[in-house]
Amino acid sequence: MNFEQTHRDALTEVLRWRRDVRHFRPDPIAEDVIARLRAVMDMAPSVGNARPWRVIRVDSPAIRAEVLANFNAARDAAGQGYAGDQAEAYAKLKLQGIDQAPLQLAVFTHRDPAAGHGLGRASMPVTLQQSTAMAIHTLWLAARAENLGLGMVSVLDPRAVERLLDVPPDWEFVAWLCIGVPEFTDDTPLLHRAGWQGNLPTEWELR
């Protein structure tokens, strides 16, 4: 497949408009769209083709409520690390969409999957977590291309989530993903707009 400039332009636009969304409309997502997202996530690269990500779709209001309580406790604890103006700014940030997003996924990494037969991870087992991260990013771009927003909630007690969802002991919690139609279209990333942290270029060093 030889891609043309139109393909490159489309990819750049999807990347440019990807957002970590926190504000969602309650509109349900059609099951055929969810099936497409799942299929695209499966296209993500992984070390040794181990495909270590494990995903649980959480529809239960009771479980979501417990995860939201988990978030609130973790947010309060993390807030203790800030002071002054930064503490005030932190308190104003909306850091989750658990209370709004129609589709919510808990993503885990299998610490030692049989698939892949250990290829590529013997000296760098962290590549399993990296593979899961790439799968999440693949899903993120696919959701954006479907005109959906995705927000990744990381302010959580991971062991509590593992216990709540009763996952196998060799599954490690990675992220809680909230997906849905954004409440508004924002041309600037939220943390940049809020003055928390702007986008900075990364210089490529030369050796």
VODO-920686 format. One line per 10 residues: for each residue y, x, z of N, C-alpha, C. Coordinates in nm, 2 decimals, decimal comma. Each point is the difference from the previous one (the first is absolute). Layout:
REM VODO-920686
Y X Z Y X Z Y X Z; ...
REM end
This chain:
REM VODO-920686
-0,12 0,08 0,00 0,12 -0,08 0,00 0,12 0,09 0,00; 0,09 -0,01 -0,10 0,12 0,07 -0,01 0,12 -0,10 0,04; 0,06 0,02 0,11 0,11 -0,09 0,04 0,13 0,02 -0,07; 0,08 -0,10 -0,02 0,12 0,01 -0,07 0,12 -0,01 0,10; 0,12 0,02 -0,05 0,12 0,00 0,09 0,01 -0,14 0,08; -0,04 -0,10 -0,07 0,01 -0,13 0,07 -0,09 -0,01 0,12; -0,12 0,07 -0,01 -0,08 0,00 0,12 0,06 0,08 0,11; 0,06 0,12 -0,03 0,06 0,08 0,10 0,12 -0,07 0,06; 0,08 -0,07 -0,08 0,11 -0,07 0,05 -0,04 -0,11 0,10; -0,11 -0,07 -0,04 -0,05 -0,11 0,09 -0,05 0,06 0,13
-0,07 0,11 0,00 -0,05 0,06 0,12 0,11 0,05 0,09; 0,10 0,06 -0,06 0,12 0,05 0,07 0,07 -0,12 0,07; 0,01 -0,12 -0,07 0,07 -0,11 0,06 -0,08 -0,06 0,12; -0,13 0,00 -0,01 -0,09 -0,05 0,11 0,02 0,09 0,12; 0,00 0,14 -0,03 0,02 0,09 0,11 0,14 -0,01 0,06; 0,10 -0,02 -0,08 0,13 -0,01 0,05 0,02 -0,12 0,08; -0,06 -0,11 -0,03 0,02 -0,13 0,07 -0,11 -0,02 0,11; -0,08 0,09 0,02 -0,10 -0,01 0,11 0,08 0,00 0,13; -0,03 -0,09 0,09 0,07 -0,01 0,13 -0,10 -0,02 0,11; 0,03 0,04 0,12 -0,08 -0,03 0,12 0,06 -0,13 0,06
-0,05 -0,11 -0,04 0,06 -0,13 0,02 -0,04 -0,05 0,14; 0,10 -0,06 0,07 -0,02 -0,05 0,13 0,04 -0,15 0,01; 0,07 -0,05 -0,10 0,04 -0,14 -0,01 -0,07 -0,07 -0,11; -0,08 -0,10 0,04 -0,09 -0,07 -0,10 0,03 -0,15 0,00; -0,02 -0,06 -0,12 -0,01 -0,15 -0,01 -0,14 -0,04 0,04; -0,02 -0,12 0,04 -0,14 -0,04 0,04 -0,08 -0,04 -0,11; 0,05 0,00 -0,13 -0,08 -0,05 -0,11 -0,14 0,07 -0,01; -0,10 -0,08 -0,01 -0,14 0,06 -0,01 -0,01 0,07 -0,13; -0,09 0,10 0,00 -0,03 0,08 -0,12 -0,13 -0,05 -0,06; 0,00 -0,03 -0,13 -0,12 -0,06 -0,07 -0,11 0,10 0,01
-0,12 -0,06 0,01 -0,12 0,08 0,02 -0,03 0,09 -0,12; 0,04 -0,04 -0,12 -0,02 0,08 -0,12 0,09 0,13 0,01; 0,12 -0,02 0,06 0,08 0,12 0,02 -0,06 0,09 0,10; -0,05 -0,05 0,11 -0,06 0,08 0,10 -0,12 0,08 -0,06; -0,07 -0,07 -0,09 -0,12 0,07 -0,06 0,05 0,11 -0,09; 0,11 -0,02 -0,07 0,05 0,11 -0,08 0,05 0,12 0,09; 0,06 -0,03 0,11 0,04 0,11 0,09 -0,12 0,08 0,05; -0,10 -0,07 0,04 -0,12 0,06 0,05 -0,06 0,09 -0,11; -0,01 -0,05 -0,13 -0,05 0,08 -0,11 0,08 0,12 -0,02; 0,13 -0,01 0,00 0,08 0,12 -0,03 -0,01 0,10 0,12
-0,01 -0,04 0,12 -0,02 0,09 0,11 -0,12 0,08 -0,02; -0,11 -0,06 -0,05 -0,12 0,07 -0,03 0,01 0,11 -0,10; 0,11 0,00 -0,08 0,02 0,11 -0,10 0,06 0,12 0,06; 0,03 0,00 0,13 0,07 0,12 0,07 -0,10 0,12 0,00; 0,06 0,12 -0,01 -0,09 0,12 0,01 -0,04 0,02 0,14; -0,11 0,07 0,01 -0,05 0,04 0,14 -0,09 0,12 -0,01; 0,00 0,08 0,11 -0,07 0,12 0,01 -0,15 -0,02 -0,03; -0,06 0,07 -0,09 -0,14 -0,01 -0,03 -0,04 -0,14 -0,05; 0,10 -0,08 -0,03 -0,03 -0,14 -0,04 -0,06 -0,08 0,12; 0,04 0,04 0,12 -0,06 -0,05 0,13 0,05 -0,14 0,03
0,12 -0,03 -0,05 0,06 -0,14 0,02 -0,01 -0,04 0,14; 0,07 0,08 0,09 -0,03 -0,03 0,15 0,08 -0,11 0,06; 0,09 -0,06 -0,08 0,08 -0,11 0,06 -0,08 -0,12 0,02; 0,02 -0,07 0,12 -0,06 -0,12 0,03 0,11 -0,10 0,03; -0,01 -0,12 -0,05 0,11 -0,10 0,01 -0,05 -0,13 0,06; 0,07 -0,05 0,10 -0,02 -0,13 0,06 0,12 -0,09 -0,03; -0,03 -0,12 -0,07 0,11 -0,09 -0,02 0,00 -0,09 0,13; 0,12 -0,01 0,06 0,01 -0,07 0,12 0,08 -0,13 -0,02; -0,06 -0,11 0,00 0,06 -0,13 -0,01 0,02 -0,07 0,13; -0,07 0,04 0,10 0,00 -0,07 0,13 0,13 0,01 0,07
0,06 -0,12 0,03 0,13 0,00 0,07 -0,01 0,07 0,14; -0,12 -0,02 0,06 -0,02 0,05 0,14 0,00 0,16 -0,01; -0,07 0,05 -0,10 0,00 0,15 -0,01 0,14 0,05 -0,03; 0,06 -0,06 -0,09 0,14 0,04 -0,04 0,09 0,00 0,12; -0,01 -0,10 0,09 0,08 -0,01 0,11 -0,03 0,12 0,10; -0,12 0,03 0,01 -0,04 0,12 0,09 0,06 0,13 -0,06; -0,01 0,01 -0,13 0,05 0,12 -0,07 0,16 0,01 0,02; 0,06 -0,12 -0,01 0,15 0,00 0,02 0,03 0,04 0,15; -0,08 -0,04 0,09 0,02 0,04 0,14 -0,02 0,15 0,02; -0,10 0,05 -0,07 -0,03 0,14 0,00 0,12 0,08 -0,06
0,06 -0,05 -0,11 0,12 0,06 -0,06 0,11 0,00 0,10; 0,03 -0,11 0,06 0,12 -0,01 0,09 -0,01 0,10 0,12; -0,12 0,01 0,05 -0,02 0,10 0,11 0,02 0,14 -0,05; -0,06 0,03 -0,12 0,01 0,14 -0,06 0,15 0,03 -0,03; 0,07 -0,10 -0,06 0,14 0,01 -0,03 0,08 0,04 0,12; -0,02 -0,08 0,11 0,07 0,03 0,12 -0,02 0,14 0,06; -0,13 0,04 -0,01 -0,04 0,13 0,05 0,07 0,11 -0,09; 0,00 -0,02 -0,13 0,06 0,10 -0,09 0,15 0,01 0,02; 0,06 -0,12 0,04 0,14 0,00 0,02 0,05 0,08 0,11; -0,09 0,03 0,09 0,04 0,09 0,12 0,03 0,14 -0,05
-0,04 0,03 -0,12 0,03 0,14 -0,04 0,14 0,02 -0,06; 0,08 -0,11 -0,01 0,13 0,01 -0,06 0,11 -0,03 0,11; 0,12 0,05 -0,02 0,11 -0,02 0,09 0,13 -0,02 -0,07; 0,09 -0,07 0,07 0,13 -0,01 -0,06 0,01 -0,09 -0,13; 0,08 0,05 -0,09 0,01 -0,08 -0,13 -0,13 -0,01 -0,07; -0,08 0,10 0,01 -0,13 -0,01 -0,08 -0,09 -0,10 0,07; 0,00 -0,02 0,13 -0,08 -0,10 0,06 0,05 -0,14 -0,04; 0,13 -0,01 -0,01 0,06 -0,13 -0,04 -0,03 -0,03 -0,14; 0,00 0,10 -0,09 -0,04 -0,02 -0,14 -0,15 -0,04 -0,01; -0,08 0,07 0,08 -0,15 -0,03 0,00 -0,02 -0,14 0,04
0,07 -0,05 0,10 -0,02 -0,14 0,04 0,03 -0,10 -0,10; 0,08 0,03 -0,10 0,04 -0,10 -0,10 -0,09 0,00 -0,12; -0,09 0,10 -0,01 -0,08 0,01 -0,12 -0,11 -0,10 0,01; -0,03 -0,06 -0,12 -0,12 -0,09 -0,01 -0,11 0,09 -0,06; -0,10 0,02 0,08 -0,11 0,09 -0,03 -0,13 -0,06 -0,03; -0,01 -0,13 -0,02 -0,12 -0,07 -0,03 0,02 -0,13 -0,07; -0,10 -0,04 -0,08 0,00 -0,13 -0,06 -0,12 -0,09 0,04; -0,06 0,04 0,11 -0,12 -0,07 0,05 0,03 -0,15 0,03; 0,13 -0,03 0,04 0,03 -0,14 0,03 0,03 -0,08 -0,12; 0,00 0,06 -0,13 0,04 -0,08 -0,12 -0,10 0,02 -0,11
-0,05 0,12 -0,02 -0,08 0,03 -0,13 -0,12 -0,09 -0,01; -0,02 -0,06 -0,12 -0,12 -0,09 -0,02 -0,13 0,08 -0,01; 0,00 0,12 -0,05 -0,12 0,08 -0,02 0,01 0,12 0,09; -0,10 0,02 0,09 0,01 0,12 0,09 -0,14 0,07 0,00; 0,01 0,13 -0,02 -0,12 0,08 -0,01 0,00 0,11 0,10; -0,11 0,02 0,07 -0,02 0,12 0,09 -0,09 0,10 -0,08; 0,06 0,12 -0,01 -0,07 0,10 -0,08 -0,05 0,11 0,09; -0,12 0,05 -0,03 -0,07 0,10 0,08 -0,05 0,11 -0,09; -0,03 0,11 0,06 -0,07 0,11 -0,07 -0,14 0,02 0,07; -0,10 0,00 -0,08 -0,13 0,03 0,04 -0,01 0,15 0,02
-0,03 0,05 0,12 0,02 0,14 0,03 -0,11 0,09 -0,06; -0,11 -0,06 -0,04 -0,11 0,09 -0,06 -0,08 -0,09 -0,09; 0,05 -0,05 -0,11 -0,07 -0,09 -0,09 -0,11 0,07 -0,07; -0,11 -0,07 -0,03 -0,11 0,06 -0,08 0,04 0,03 -0,14; 0,08 -0,09 -0,05 0,05 0,02 -0,14 0,07 0,13 -0,02; -0,02 0,06 -0,11 0,07 0,13 -0,02 -0,08 0,12 0,04; -0,10 -0,02 0,09 -0,09 0,10 0,05 0,07 0,12 0,05; 0,12 -0,02 0,06 0,07 0,11 0,07 0,08 0,08 -0,10; 0,00 -0,03 -0,12 0,07 0,09 -0,10 0,15 0,00 0,02; 0,06 0,12 0,01 0,14 0,02 0,01 0,06 -0,01 0,14
-0,08 -0,04 0,10 0,06 -0,02 0,13 -0,06 0,08 0,11; -0,10 0,09 -0,03 -0,06 0,08 0,10 0,10 0,09 0,07; 0,09 0,06 -0,07 0,10 0,09 0,07 0,13 -0,08 0,03; 0,02 -0,11 -0,07 0,12 -0,08 0,02 -0,03 -0,15 0,02; -0,06 -0,03 0,12 -0,04 -0,14 0,02 0,12 -0,10 -0,01; 0,12 0,05 0,02 0,12 -0,08 -0,01 0,02 -0,07 -0,13; -0,07 0,05 -0,10 0,00 -0,06 -0,14 -0,05 -0,14 0,00; -0,08 -0,04 0,10 -0,04 -0,14 0,01 0,12 -0,09 0,03; 0,08 0,04 0,10 0,12 -0,07 0,04 0,10 0,00 -0,12; 0,01 0,11 -0,07 0,09 0,01 -0,11 -0,05 -0,09 -0,11
-0,13 -0,02 -0,02 -0,05 -0,09 -0,10 0,04 -0,14 0,03; -0,01 -0,04 0,13 0,04 -0,13 0,04 0,15 -0,02 -0,02; 0,08 0,10 0,03 0,14 -0,01 -0,03 0,03 -0,02 -0,15; -0,07 0,06 -0,08 0,02 -0,02 -0,15 -0,04 -0,14 -0,04; -0,11 -0,05 0,06 -0,04 -0,14 -0,03 0,11 -0,10 0,05; 0,06 0,03 0,11 0,11 -0,09 0,05 0,12 0,01 -0,10; 0,03 0,12 -0,04 0,12 0,01 -0,09 -0,03 -0,07 -0,14; -0,13 0,02 -0,04 -0,03 -0,07 -0,13 0,01 -0,15 0,02; -0,04 -0,06 0,11 0,01 -0,14 0,03 0,15 -0,04 0,00; 0,08 0,09 0,06 0,14 -0,02 0,02 0,07 -0,02 -0,14
-0,03 0,09 -0,09 0,06 -0,01 -0,13 -0,05 -0,12 -0,08; -0,13 -0,03 0,02 -0,06 -0,12 -0,06 0,07 -0,13 0,05; 0,03 -0,01 0,13 0,06 -0,11 0,05 0,14 -0,01 -0,05; 0,07 0,11 -0,01 0,14 -0,01 -0,06 0,00 -0,05 -0,14; -0,10 0,05 -0,08 -0,01 -0,04 -0,14 -0,03 -0,15 -0,01; -0,05 -0,06 0,11 -0,03 -0,15 0,00 0,12 -0,07 0,06; 0,12 0,07 0,02 0,12 -0,05 0,06 -0,02 -0,04 0,14; -0,09 0,07 0,07 -0,02 -0,02 0,14 0,05 0,12 0,08; 0,03 -0,02 0,13 0,04 0,11 0,08 -0,12 0,04 0,09; 0,00 0,12 0,05 -0,10 0,05 0,09 0,07 0,08 0,11
-0,04 -0,03 0,13 0,06 0,08 0,11 -0,12 0,05 0,08; 0,01 0,13 0,03 -0,10 0,07 0,08 0,04 0,01 0,15; -0,07 -0,06 0,09 0,03 0,00 0,14 -0,08 0,11 0,07; 0,08 0,10 0,05 -0,06 0,11 0,06 0,03 0,01 0,15; 0,08 -0,09 0,05 0,04 0,00 0,14 -0,11 -0,09 0,08; -0,11 0,06 0,01 -0,12 -0,08 0,06 -0,08 0,10 0,08; -0,08 -0,05 0,10 -0,10 0,08 0,07 -0,13 -0,01 -0,09; -0,03 0,10 -0,07 -0,12 -0,01 -0,09 -0,13 -0,03 0,07; -0,02 0,05 0,11 -0,13 -0,03 0,07 -0,01 -0,14 0,04; 0,11 -0,06 0,03 0,00 -0,14 0,04 -0,03 -0,09 -0,12
0,05 0,04 -0,12 -0,03 -0,07 -0,12 -0,15 0,01 -0,03; -0,05 0,12 0,01 -0,15 0,01 -0,02 -0,08 -0,08 0,09; 0,04 -0,01 0,13 -0,08 -0,09 0,09 0,02 -0,14 -0,04; 0,12 -0,04 -0,03 0,03 -0,14 -0,03 -0,09 -0,05 -0,12; -0,01 0,08 -0,10 -0,07 -0,03 -0,12 -0,15 0,04 0,00; -0,04 0,06 0,11 -0,14 0,03 0,03 -0,06 0,07 -0,12; 0,07 0,11 -0,04 -0,05 0,08 -0,12 -0,10 0,10 0,05; -0,08 0,06 -0,09 -0,10 0,10 0,03 0,07 0,12 0,06; -0,07 0,08 0,09 0,07 0,11 0,07 0,04 0,11 -0,10; -0,05 0,01 -0,12 0,04 0,10 -0,09 0,11 -0,04 -0,10
0,06 -0,12 0,03 0,12 -0,04 -0,07 0,12 0,03 0,08; 0,10 0,07 -0,07 0,12 0,04 0,07 0,12 -0,08 -0,06; 0,07 -0,07 0,09 0,11 -0,08 -0,05 0,11 0,08 -0,06; 0,05 -0,04 -0,12 0,11 0,07 -0,07 0,13 -0,08 -0,01; -0,01 -0,13 -0,04 0,12 -0,07 -0,02 -0,02 -0,15 0,00; 0,10 -0,07 0,04 0,00 -0,15 -0,01 0,10 -0,03 -0,11; -0,05 -0,07 -0,11 0,08 -0,02 -0,11 0,04 -0,15 -0,01; 0,13 -0,03 -0,02 0,05 -0,13 -0,02 0,04 -0,02 -0,14; -0,04 -0,10 -0,07 0,03 -0,02 -0,14 0,04 -0,15 -0,02; 0,11 -0,01 -0,09 0,05 -0,13 -0,03 0,12 0,01 -0,09
0,06 -0,12 -0,03 0,12 0,00 -0,08 0,12 0,04 0,09; 0,08 0,10 -0,03 0,11 0,04 0,08 0,10 -0,11 0,01; 0,07 0,00 0,12 0,10 -0,10 0,02 0,12 0,03 -0,08; 0,03 0,12 -0,03 0,11 0,04 -0,09 -0,03 0,13 -0,07; 0,07 0,02 -0,11 -0,02 0,12 -0,08 0,11 0,10 0,04; -0,05 0,12 0,04 0,09 0,10 0,05 0,00 0,12 -0,09; 0,11 0,05 -0,05 0,00 0,11 -0,09 0,01 0,13 0,08; 0,00 0,00 0,14 0,00 0,11 0,08 -0,10 -0,01 0,11; -0,08 0,11 0,02 -0,11 -0,01 0,11 0,07 -0,04 0,13; -0,08 -0,08 0,08 0,06 -0,06 0,12 0,05 0,11 0,10
-0,08 0,10 0,02 0,04 0,11 0,10 0,13 0,07 -0,05; 0,01 0,02 -0,13 0,12 0,06 -0,06 0,12 -0,09 0,02; -0,02 -0,13 -0,03 0,11 -0,10 0,02 0,04 -0,01 0,14; -0,09 0,01 0,10 0,03 -0,02 0,14 0,06 0,13 0,06; 0,00 0,11 -0,08 0,06 0,12 0,05 -0,09 0,08 0,08; -0,13 -0,04 0,00 -0,10 0,08 0,09 -0,04 0,13 -0,07; -0,03 -0,01 -0,13 -0,04 0,12 -0,07 0,01 -0,03 -0,15; 0,09 0,08 -0,07 0,01 -0,01 -0,14 -0,10 0,07 -0,08; -0,01 -0,03 -0,13 -0,10 0,07 -0,08 0,05 0,14 -0,03; -0,08 0,10 0,02 0,03 0,14 -0,02 -0,09 0,06 -0,11
0,05 0,08 -0,09 -0,08 0,06 -0,10 -0,09 0,11 0,07; -0,11 0,03 -0,07 -0,09 0,11 0,05 0,01 0,11 -0,10; 0,04 0,11 0,04 0,00 0,12 -0,08 -0,14 0,06 -0,02; -0,03 0,04 -0,12 -0,13 0,07 -0,02 0,03 0,15 0,01; -0,06 0,06 0,10 0,02 0,14 0,02 -0,09 0,08 -0,10; 0,05 0,12 -0,03 -0,07 0,09 -0,10 -0,05 0,12 0,07; -0,12 0,04 -0,03 -0,06 0,12 0,05 -0,04 0,09 -0,11
REM end
